Amino acid sequence: MTIMTPDWVKDAVFYQIFPDRFAKGQSYSPLSFNVPYEPWEAAPTLQGYKGGNLWGVIEQLDYLQDLGINAIYFTPIFQSASNHRYHTHDYYQVDPILGGNLALEKLLDAAHQRGMKVVLDGVFNHASRGFFFFNDILENGPHSPWLDWFKVESWPLSAYDGSYPANYAGWVGNRALPEFNHDNPDVREYIMQVGEYWLKQGIDGWRLDVPFEIETSGFWQEFRQRVKGVNPEAYIVGEVWGDSRQWLDGSQFDGVMNYLFTGPTIAFCAGDRVLYDLVKGPDYYPYPPLDAQGYGEKIQSLLNLYPWEIQLTQLNLLSSHDTARLLSVAGEDKESLKLATFLLLTFPGAPSIYYGDEVGLAGKLDPDSRRGFPAPQQWDRDLLDYHKQLIALRHRYPALRRGDYQVIWAEGLCYGFARCLGDSKLLVLVNAGTESARAKFQSAGGFGQIVWGYPELKQEEVGPDTRFEVTLGARQGCVLVQQV
């Protein structure tokens, strides 16, 4: 079958926002509350709210635009009794703390005026105890008309008392997250309509939470048909951490959160600086350390896994709300974060920056990885400028977004690849070692200019080709534009 993916995603640079922690807006809101929140600067807790909202995001769109961001992915925003909002109460209501439906409407208008896309998190495997249909079961027991919406096993249900069996299926055994019965046609139709509704309100796509848990035949194929029926350019990206070929055949998702890129990239750039206690839980394996050859093999294997049209719409990332932040993973070594960001922003697919990583926000495992966005006086300005320059470089050269990818050098801790698109050819080199490194290769044509970094470059003509020798300082990267 011909695989079709959203064209805009191939040119996107995403910014992932955890809404409770990014920004508190000062805009007028009819849904404003004078309620106590945790201090913004205090260490986050599992259950506490800090009061970030969508009004705050609207006020920070200029900041995001200046950074070079043109797409936002939000973790869940619907009404919920949790700060992360993966416990959905109402799929048709934006959480009042976040500003309600009006705030989302205004955000979509403001973002779209700036050419920014907005992708929401769809939590469709499970709901919460506060979801009306399940709450009715808790109130009315076997007399509830909604029994078949969930997987009730026996009576009485124990939704809160852990000393008794829950007697219903909850995601990973969590009684706070009752699983939908996706074999029920009414449940299926409800979720399909939710997906359609928010697209009609103007969102640009869905990130799907744990979609691999839904095994009902044809479910995701229908979801794609319904979503694309509303907006053929809507983005559908699944949270699948490993080999995702069964979902990336063109009939279901446009991409996945590409942790198969994340792990090897951290293992190469951070090496033995990776703190094992922060990575032994999440399934993305940024260990053991990789040299250039090992990294190249991992990357080539990844690029061979899916069709090229899918590779260009993968959601590539270094940190997320489900992992420790890379700065902490690398033992606060900023150069590790820089090198990994360099590879992120020169790799095929849509790069995603986790809010705050660009200004040096640290954070260990949940809930610490969900800290409040720091005040400007606490920003690492050097790191912010580094991100801005690399994002601008990606926007400047289509070959970095859509060009093919060919490994050209892998020796020691020095790694290089070419990105080619039509007559445009860029050579990208990175030295992850603590000493200078030299790469040598031969190619047709010569170099026009060095567009990133400060390498020492030598070249000489060898017949119709040119022999190149590039020397890079310790833990440095460079990008060269080649004349072809």
N, C-alpha and C positions, 0 to 999 in steps of 0.2 A: 504494500500500500504506500501511497505517497504521504510522507510525513510533513505536516504543516504546523509551524510554531509561530507565536506572535513576533512580528518583525521588530517591534520596539524594544523587546527584551534584549536583543542582540546588541543594542546600543545603551543599555541601562547600567547605571551605577546605583545600587540599592543602599538604603540606610535602614537598618532594623531598629525599631523603637519599641521599648517596653513602656507603655503609656504612663503608668503610675510613677515612673522615675525620670522622665525626660525633661519636662518643663511644666511649671504651674502658670497658667495663663492669667492675665489681668483683665482680659476682655469681659464685657458685660455678658452675663449668662442668666436667663430666667431660672436655670437649674443650678443655682449656687447654694452652698451649704456652709454654715458656720459650725463645722464639726472638728473634733481634734484629730490631727494627723501626727505621725511620727516626725520628729525633726528631720529636715531634708538631708542634713549632713551626717546624721547618725547612721550607724551600721544597720543595714536592712534586716528585718526579721521575716520569718516565714509567713506570718499572718497580718502584719501591720501595713497600713496604707500611708503613703507620703503625699498623696493628693495631686500628682501630675494629671494633666487633662489634655483634651484635644485643642482647647483654646490656646494652651501653651505651645503646642506644635505649630499652630497657625502663626503665632508670633515669632517662631524660630525658622520659618520657611526661608527668610532671607539668608540666614546663616547656612542652611542646607544648600541653597542655591549657590552661594559663594563658595562652598566646599566643592561643588560640582555634582551634587546629588540630583538625579532626575527620576528617582522612584523610591517609594517608601513601603516597607513591609512592617505592618503592625502586628505584634502579638495580640491576643483577643481583646476586643473592646466591648463585647456585649455584656448586658447586665449579669452580675455574678457576685457571689459572696466570697471572693478571693482576690487578692491584689494582682494575681497573674491572669485571672478571669478565664482559666481553662475549665472552671466549674460553671457552665452556662445555665442561667435562669431563664432567659428570654432571648431567642435568636432574632427577634425583630426590634429590640430596644438596645440602643447604646447605653452603657452604664451611666447613671445620672452623675456619678462622681467625675466621669470623663466629659460631661457636658451634654449628654443625651443626644438624640438624633439630630437636633439642630446644630450641634457642634460639628458632627460629621458632615452634614450638608455644607456648612460654611468652609470646612477644611477641604472638601472635594473641590469646591469652587475655587478656592485660593490656590490649591495645588495645581489644578488643571490650567489656571491662568498663567502659571509659571512653566507649563509643559511637564509637570511632574505627574507620574502615575502613582496610584495608591492600591496596595494589595492588602487584603484582610486575612486574618487567621480563621479558618473554618474548623471548628471542633465538632465533628460529625460522628465520631465513634461512640461518644458517651455524652451525657448531659450532667446534671447534678441533682442532689436531693431537693433543691429548691425549684427545679424545672416543673412547671405546673402539672404536666401529665404524670410525672412520677410522684409529685406531692399529693396528687389525688389518690394514688394507691396507698400512700402512707396514712391518709385520712380515712379511707373507705375500705381498705383491705381488699378481699376477694370480690367485693361489690363494685369496685372501680371499673369503668368502661375502658380503661387504658391498660389493662393488664398485659395484653399482648404486645405493647410497645416496648416492653423490657423483658428481661429473662428471669422471671420470678420462679424460684425453685420450690419453696415450701413456705408455710406460715408458722408463727407470725414473723413478719419482717423485723429485723433489728438494724435500723438505719444508723444508730448512734452508739449503742452500747456494745463495745468491743468484746465483752465477755460472752456474748452470744453470737452464733453464726449470722451473717447478714441475710442469707437465704435468697440472694439475688446476685446476678453477675455484675461485678464492678471492674473497671479497667485496672489491670494488674492487682486485682483483689481489693482495691480501694472502695469501700462502701460509700464514700462521698461522690463517686463517679459511676452511677449506674449505666451500664451499656445498653444502647439501643438494640432492639431486635430488627436487624436490617432485612430479615426475610419477610417482615410484615409490609405489604404494599403501601399501607398508609404511612408508615414511618419513612419508607423510601421516598414517597411523594412529598412528604413534609420537608425532608432535607433538600430535595431537588428544588422545591419552591423557594426555600431560603436562599439557595445558591443563586437562583434567577432574580429574586427580589432585590438583592443588594447590587447586583450588576445593573439593574434598571435604575437604581438610585445613583449610579455613576462610578462605583468602584471599578478597578481595572483588572482584578483577578483574585484568586484564592490561593493561600498557602494552606495545605491540608494537614492537620494534626494526625499523627499515627495512622495513616490511611491503610497500612498493611494489616491492621486489625480487622478491617471490614472485608470479609471473605465471601459475601453474597455474590453469586455469579452475575456478571454484567453491571454491577452497581456503578463502578467508576466509568465504565464505557457510557452509560446513560448520563452520568453527571457531566461528562465532557460534551455530549451532544446537546444537553440542555443549556449549559453555560455558553458554548460556542453559538448556540442558536440565538442567544441574546446579544452577544458580542464576539464575533469570530476572532478578535484580537485579544480576548481576555487571556490572562496568564494563569495556568494551573500548575502549581509546584507542590510536590509531596514531601513530607518529612520521612524520608527513607534513608537510613544511614549507610547501607551497604550496597551490594550489587542490586541494581534497580531495573534490570532488563525487562522483567515481566510487566512493569508499569510504564516503560518508555518505548513502547512499540508503535506509538503514534495514535493509539486508540484511547489513551487514558490521560497521562500527564504530559506537560511540555518539558518538565524538568524535575529534579529533586534537589533538596539541600545537599550539596555535593561534599559530604564529609570524606569521601574517598580522595578528594583533593586536599582537604584540611589536614588530615593526619600526616601524610608523607611530607607536606610542605613544612609543617612544624618540626617534624623529625629531622629534616634537612637543615633548616635555618637555625633552630634552637639546639639541636643535637643533645649533648649530655647535660645541657642546662635545664632540660625539661624536668619539672618536679613530678615524680611519678604519682605521688599521693593525689595530685589534682587531675590526673588523666586515666587512672586505672579503672574508673567507673564507666564514664561515657564510652560508647563503642566507636571511637574513631582512631585510636591507636597511633598517637604521635610519638611512638617509641618502637623499637630501639632507634638510636641515631642512624641516619642514612648518609652515605657519601653521595657524590654526584651521580655515579653510575647506578647506585641503588635507587636514588630518587628518579632518575630518568626512566628506569625500568617500571617503577610504580606509575609514573605519569603516562608512559606509553601504553601500559596495560589499561589504564583508565580511558585513554583516548580511543582505544580499540573496542571498548565495551559497548558504546552506543553509536547510533548514526550521527553524522556530523551536524545535521539540522538540530538534533537534540543537544549535542555538545554546546552549541551556541546559545542555548537557553537554560543551561544549568545555573543554579544559584550557588555560587562559590563563596565560601566564608572562612574566617579564621577563628571567630568566637561567636557565641550565641547565648541566649538565656539558658540553654541546656548544658553549657560547658563553663569551665572557668575561663576567665579572660586570658588571652594569649600573653599579655604582659606579666601576669602572675604565673602562668604555666611556665614561662621562660625565666622564672626567678628574678623578675623585674629588669631583665636585660633588654634595653630598648632596641639595640641593634638587631636582635632576633625578630622583634615586631616589625622593624623597618624592612628587613630582607624579605620576610614573609609577605608583607604588604606589597612590596615590589613585584613578587611573583604573582600575587593575587590579581594585581591590576594590569598584568601583561599576559594573562591566561585566557583562553577561550571561555566564553560564558559570561554571565552577569555577576560581577563582584558585589559583595554585600558587606558593608561596614556596620559592626554592632555599635550602637550609640555609645559615644564616649571613648572608644578605642582610639579615635583620631586625636584626642587630647591627652592621652596617657592615663585613662581611668583603669585602675587595677581592680581585681575582684577574683576571689577564689570560688569554690563551688556554691551553687544555690544555697542560701539566698544572697551570698556576698557578690555574686556576679551581676546582681540587679541593683547596684547602688544608684543613688541620685546623681544626675548629671552635674559635674562640678561647676562652681562659679568661675567666671573668666579669669580671675586672678590665680586660679589653681591650674589653668591649662598649661600643657607642655606646648609652647608655641612652635618650637622647632618641629615637633611631630605633626602638628596641625598643618604647618606649611609644607611638610613632606607629603602628606596626603593630598593637599590641594594641587601640588605640582604633578604628582603621578596621575591623579584623576584627569587633570587638564591634558596631560600627554596622551592618555587613553582616548579622550574625546577628540584630540587633534588628529590621530592616525587611525583610520578605519581598519588597517591591517591588524592593530592590536585588539580589535573587537571581533572582526569577521575573518581575518586571514587564517590560513592553515598553519599548522604547528609542526615543526620538524626539529628534533634534537640534533645539534651539530657539535656539541662538545660535552664530555662528561669525564672528568679526570680529577682525582682527589676530591676537593670540595669546591671545584670550579665547574659550573654548569652553564650551558648555553643552548639557545634555540632560535630558530628563525620563524617569523610571522610574515607570511606572504599573501598578498591580495593584488591580483592583476600585475601591474608594473611596480607596485610598492613592495619593498622587502625590508623588514627591520630585523636586526640581530640583537638579541637580548642575552646578556651575560651577567652572571652573579657569582661572586666569590664568598662562600660562607665560612672560609677558613680565617684563622687569626694571623696569617702571613699573606703577603702578596702572591698572586698566582698568574700564570700565563696560559693563554689559549691560542692554538694555532689551527688554521684551517684554510682551505683553498676554495675559491668560488669565482664564477663569472662576474665581471663588473667590479667597480670600485666603490669606496664609501663617499657619500656626499657630505655627511656631517655627523657629529656626535650630538645627540639630542637629549641625553641624560647621562649624568655621571662624569667622572674625570679619568678615563682610562688613558694609558699610554699606547698609542697606535702606530704600528709599522705595517707597510704594505709594499709589495713589489710585484711587478708583472711577471708571470710565468706562462709564456705562450699566450693563448687567448684568455687565460684566467688571471686572477690576482691572488697572491698568497698574503694572508693576514696574520699578524701577531698582535694580540691585545693583552696588555698587562693591567691587572686590576689590583688596587690596594686591598688590604684586609677588610673583609666584611663589607664589600662595596658591590654595587651593580652599575650597569651601563646599558644604554640603548643606542644603537648605531643605525643610521639609514643608509642602505646600500643602493648604488646605482645599478640598474639591471637593463 
